[in-house]
Amino acid sequence: MDKNSSNKGLSRRDFLKLGSLGFLALSGGRALPALARQPGLARLVPGRTPLRAAQQAGTFTLRLVATDGHILLPGRDPLYMFGFRAADPVASIEAVTNEFKGMVQSPSPIIGVDQEDDVYLTLTNIGLTFRPDLDDSHTVHWHGFRNPVALFDGVPEVSIAVPVSRDFPYFFKPHDPGTYIYHCHFEDTEHVQMGMTGVVFVRPAQNQTGAPGAPVARLAGNSGVGVPMGYVYNDGVSVVSTTSTAYDREFTLLLNEIDNNPHDGLEAVQEFIWSNYKPNYWVINGRAWPDTIRPNNDPYFEYSPGGLNRQPISSLIQVNSNDRVLLRIANLGYEQHTMQLAGIPMRVIGHDATLLRYPTTDPSGANLMYTTNHIYIGPGECRDVIFQKTFDPSAPALTDSVGAYNRYLFLNRNLHRLTNNGTVDGATGLGGMATEVRVYSGSPLPDQLEPNETYS
């Protein structure tokens, strides 16, 4: 039976509740226009919100709906998940329920907002399709966010949990730029593992036109050559250098691991003891290799006619020669990971939404940034990483529909985590937590409009 299209009649659960754990790209209100150098080049972005309310200067309004559904992992039947999806902020609960119930997204939408914006986020709990007997509440917790109002922190003991068929409006005022993560904090051990996780980042005020060090807007007729797309932090540095946080392209990479037993057990109304947690899949942006390098919103997949439509965010990193590339790396699993990018030095500029300079507000302060080929990242942590690589015509090159490129692998150093339930892809000998960096010859790619764009 197709799990993606059929409900199952299930009884009430008697499930052990244990544990503790301790926004499709949505652009902010000031995205820069871009010049497409190749007008015929198709952009595949990770699931735009077609019914998003218009953004006004200084405000950002969005809605997340909480539901369930299934995703695809190599070598097994579709896996049962929870998750958030973006929806029309002004639609009725009935309308978003009819549109999205049972249509999970993994990971949850990437959320990008501007520093000092008034951020209004409505959480709507539309219930579960495949376990209609469950009435779990949900919250949104911005992990690591300096939130002075406990009511909006998402921890049920000190804030509000949203029951089924209810809305709750959160208000955030982000003062500190950088990369964060968000997740449900209700029954968090279960709900985080079930997939209620996403990346949220705050763009610095320095990005805004007229601010010290702000980039020049990329307008039609201006290729933007030498002009950065933006900055990660308010670094006060107007010249691109080793102390600058300027970048041309950005990608979010949410790391996680999956033990399929609690997912299968929850769908089958079976208890899982969380001390028995033992992952057998390792994913980036909700996908395991080789799915990680498939394009955003991939419409075709050999073992599912629906494709990867429930896992819309690709991990493929496509860049022009000599682009400054920002990786926003986050870990919302329960294991520590070491990620390697052999052949390309990475400059780590931020840890957990904190610029690696002391004091952070002084451009002449002590520079704590470091260069490495390995990123060590623990559960609940974030890293801001910049790399720059020139296409090497003397190195081995591959070709896709965009053009010739040098290929580099960004992957977990632990070989066990490069498998899918103990197996690997026959063509590449890889699986699990791995993806590609493609550095193209010349500048065939248009300027990036949203994080994680892929091109065909």
SVG drawing of the C-alpha trace seen along z (x, -y; Angstrom):
<svg xmlns="http://www.w3.org/2000/svg" viewBox="-12 -55 59 58">
<polyline fill="none" stroke="black" stroke-width="0.4" points="0.0,0.0 1.3,-3.5 1.9,-5.2 1.9,-8.6 -1.7,-8.4 -3.5,-6.1 -4.6,-6.7 -4.5,-3.9 -7.1,-3.3 -5.2,-3.3 -6.1,-3.1 -5.1,-5.5 -1.4,-5.4 0.1,-4.4 3.5,-5.9 6.4,-6.4 7.1,-10.1 10.7,-10.8 13.6,-13.0 15.0,-16.5 17.1,-18.4 19.3,-21.1 12.3,-28.6 11.9,-26.5 13.8,-29.5 11.9,-32.5 13.8,-35.7 13.6,-38.8 12.1,-42.1 15.3,-43.4 16.5,-40.8 18.8,-42.1 17.7,-41.8 20.0,-39.7 21.2,-39.5 20.8,-36.2 23.9,-35.8 22.3,-32.9 18.6,-33.7 17.7,-30.2 19.2,-28.6 16.4,-27.1 16.4,-27.9 15.2,-25.3 14.7,-26.9 13.7,-24.9 10.0,-25.5 8.9,-29.1 5.8,-30.0 3.2,-30.9 0.8,-32.5 3.2,-34.5 2.0,-37.9 3.7,-40.9 6.7,-42.0 7.0,-45.6 10.1,-47.3 11.0,-46.3 8.5,-43.5 8.5,-39.8 5.3,-37.7 5.1,-34.0 3.1,-31.0 4.2,-27.4 1.8,-24.5 2.6,-21.4 1.6,-18.0 2.9,-14.5 3.6,-12.4 6.4,-10.4 9.8,-11.0 12.1,-8.8 15.4,-7.2 17.4,-4.9 16.7,-1.2 13.5,-1.2 9.8,-2.1 8.7,-5.7 9.5,-6.8 7.0,-8.4 7.8,-11.9 6.5,-15.1 7.4,-18.5 6.5,-22.2 5.5,-23.7 5.1,-27.3 1.6,-28.5 -0.4,-31.6 -0.4,-33.7 -3.9,-35.0 -5.7,-31.8 -8.2,-30.1 -7.2,-27.1 -9.6,-25.0 -8.0,-26.1 -4.4,-25.3 -5.6,-22.0 -7.2,-21.0 -4.1,-22.0 -1.3,-20.6 -2.5,-17.9 -0.4,-14.8 2.1,-16.6 5.1,-16.8 8.3,-18.7 11.7,-17.6 13.6,-19.6 11.3,-22.4 11.5,-25.6 14.6,-27.8 13.8,-31.1 15.9,-34.2 15.1,-37.5 16.8,-40.9 18.3,-42.3 15.8,-44.5 12.9,-43.3 9.5,-42.8 9.0,-39.1 5.5,-37.7 5.4,-33.9 2.0,-32.1 2.2,-28.4 -0.8,-26.4 -1.3,-22.8 -3.4,-21.0 -3.1,-17.6 -1.9,-14.2 -3.2,-12.2 -1.5,-8.9 -2.0,-8.9 -5.4,-10.8 -5.8,-9.4 -2.8,-11.6 -3.5,-15.1 0.1,-16.2 0.7,-19.9 3.6,-21.8 5.8,-24.8 8.5,-26.8 11.7,-27.2 14.5,-29.3 17.5,-27.5 20.3,-29.8 18.2,-32.9 18.5,-35.7 14.8,-35.9 13.9,-38.1 10.2,-37.1 9.7,-33.5 6.2,-33.4 7.7,-33.2 10.6,-30.8 8.6,-27.7 9.5,-25.7 6.1,-24.4 6.9,-24.7 7.2,-28.5 5.4,-29.4 2.4,-28.2 2.0,-24.9 -0.4,-24.9 -3.0,-22.2 -4.7,-20.7 -6.8,-23.1 -5.3,-26.2 -3.1,-29.1 -0.5,-30.9 1.3,-34.1 4.9,-34.4 6.8,-37.7 10.6,-37.9 12.8,-41.0 16.2,-39.7 19.1,-41.9 21.9,-39.5 22.9,-38.3 24.1,-34.8 22.8,-31.3 20.4,-29.6 18.1,-26.5 14.5,-26.1 12.6,-23.0 9.5,-21.9 10.1,-21.8 7.0,-19.8 8.0,-16.2 11.3,-17.3 13.2,-14.1 10.5,-12.5 9.4,-15.5 13.0,-16.6 13.9,-13.1 10.6,-12.9 11.7,-15.9 10.3,-19.1 13.6,-21.0 14.9,-23.8 17.5,-26.5 16.8,-30.2 19.3,-33.0 19.4,-36.7 21.0,-39.0 23.1,-41.9 22.1,-45.6 25.4,-46.0 23.6,-44.4 21.2,-47.3 22.0,-50.0 23.6,-53.0 25.0,-51.1 28.8,-51.2 30.4,-48.4 27.0,-47.6 27.2,-45.9 26.2,-47.7 22.8,-46.4 23.0,-44.2 20.7,-45.8 19.9,-44.8 22.9,-45.6 25.3,-45.2 26.9,-41.7 27.9,-42.3 31.4,-41.2 33.5,-42.0 30.4,-43.1 29.4,-40.6 25.8,-39.5 25.9,-40.3 27.6,-39.8 27.1,-37.3 27.8,-39.7 28.2,-43.4 32.0,-43.1 32.6,-46.8 35.0,-45.7 34.2,-47.4 37.1,-45.7 36.8,-41.9 39.6,-40.3 40.4,-37.4 38.6,-39.3 35.5,-40.0 32.3,-38.0 31.2,-39.0 29.8,-36.2 28.5,-35.8 26.4,-32.6 24.9,-30.9 23.8,-27.4 22.2,-26.0 23.2,-22.4 21.2,-20.9 22.8,-17.7 20.8,-15.0 20.7,-11.3 17.7,-8.9 16.9,-5.7 14.0,-4.3 12.7,-2.3 10.9,-5.0 9.4,-6.3 8.1,-2.9 7.0,-2.2 5.1,-5.4 3.2,-4.8 2.4,-1.2 1.4,-2.3 4.4,-0.6 6.4,-1.9 10.1,-2.9 12.5,-3.2 14.8,-6.1 17.8,-4.6 17.8,-2.1 18.3,-4.9 20.8,-3.7 20.8,-5.6 21.0,-3.8 20.7,-6.8 22.6,-10.1 21.2,-13.0 21.9,-16.5 18.7,-18.7 16.6,-15.6 18.2,-13.5 20.9,-10.8 23.4,-10.3 22.9,-10.1 19.6,-12.0 21.6,-14.9 22.9,-16.0 19.5,-15.8 18.1,-19.3 15.6,-21.2 12.0,-19.9 13.2,-17.0 10.1,-15.9 11.4,-12.4 12.7,-9.6 13.0,-6.0 11.2,-4.5 8.5,-7.1 6.5,-8.8 6.1,-11.8 9.8,-12.5 11.5,-14.2 8.6,-16.7 8.5,-16.2 12.3,-16.8 12.6,-19.9 15.9,-21.3 19.0,-20.0 22.5,-19.9 24.2,-20.3 26.6,-23.3 27.0,-24.9 29.3,-27.9 31.2,-30.0 34.9,-30.0 36.2,-32.3 32.9,-32.9 33.0,-33.5 30.6,-30.8 28.9,-30.8 27.9,-27.5 25.5,-27.8 26.1,-24.4 23.8,-23.3 23.4,-20.0 20.0,-19.1 20.8,-15.4 22.0,-13.8 25.5,-12.9 28.7,-14.9 29.9,-15.1 33.1,-15.9 32.6,-17.2 35.4,-17.3 35.9,-19.2 39.2,-17.9 40.9,-20.2 39.2,-23.4 40.3,-25.3 37.3,-26.5 37.4,-29.8 35.3,-29.4 34.0,-32.9 31.3,-32.2 30.2,-29.8 26.6,-29.7 25.6,-33.1 28.7,-34.7 31.4,-36.4 34.8,-35.0 36.5,-38.2 37.0,-39.9 35.4,-42.3 32.9,-41.5 32.1,-45.2 35.7,-46.3 37.1,-45.6 40.6,-45.9 39.9,-43.4 41.5,-40.0 40.7,-37.8 39.6,-34.3 38.7,-33.0 40.5,-29.9 41.1,-27.9 40.5,-24.2 39.4,-21.3 37.3,-19.8 34.4,-21.1 33.6,-19.7 30.0,-20.3 28.1,-19.0 24.3,-18.6 22.5,-21.9 25.5,-23.8 25.9,-26.0 29.0,-27.1 29.3,-29.9 32.0,-28.9 33.3,-30.7 35.4,-29.2 36.6,-30.5 37.9,-28.2 39.1,-28.9 38.3,-26.4 41.5,-24.5 41.7,-23.5 44.6,-21.2 42.5,-19.1 40.0,-16.4 36.8,-18.0 33.2,-16.7 30.4,-18.3 26.8,-18.7 24.1,-20.8 25.6,-24.0 29.2,-23.4 32.5,-22.0 33.3,-21.8 35.8,-20.5 34.1,-18.2 34.8,-18.1 33.1,-16.0 31.8,-17.5 31.2,-14.5 31.3,-13.0 34.7,-11.6 33.1,-8.6 32.8,-5.9 29.9,-4.3 27.9,-7.5 28.5,-7.3 26.1,-4.3 22.3,-3.9 21.2,-1.3 24.6,0.4 24.6,0.2 26.2,-2.2 25.3,-3.4 26.7,-1.0 27.9,-3.6 29.8,-5.8 30.4,-3.6 28.9,-6.3 25.8,-6.9 24.6,-8.9 26.0,-12.3 27.7,-13.4 27.2,-16.0 29.1,-17.7 30.7,-21.1 30.8,-21.9 33.2,-24.7 32.4,-25.7 34.7,-27.1 34.0,-30.9 30.7,-32.3 27.9,-30.3 25.6,-30.6 23.3,-33.6 23.4,-35.6 21.7,-33.7 18.3,-34.8 17.7,-32.4 19.8,-30.1 20.4,-26.6 19.4,-27.3 20.2,-24.6 20.5,-24.9 19.7,-22.6"/>
</svg>
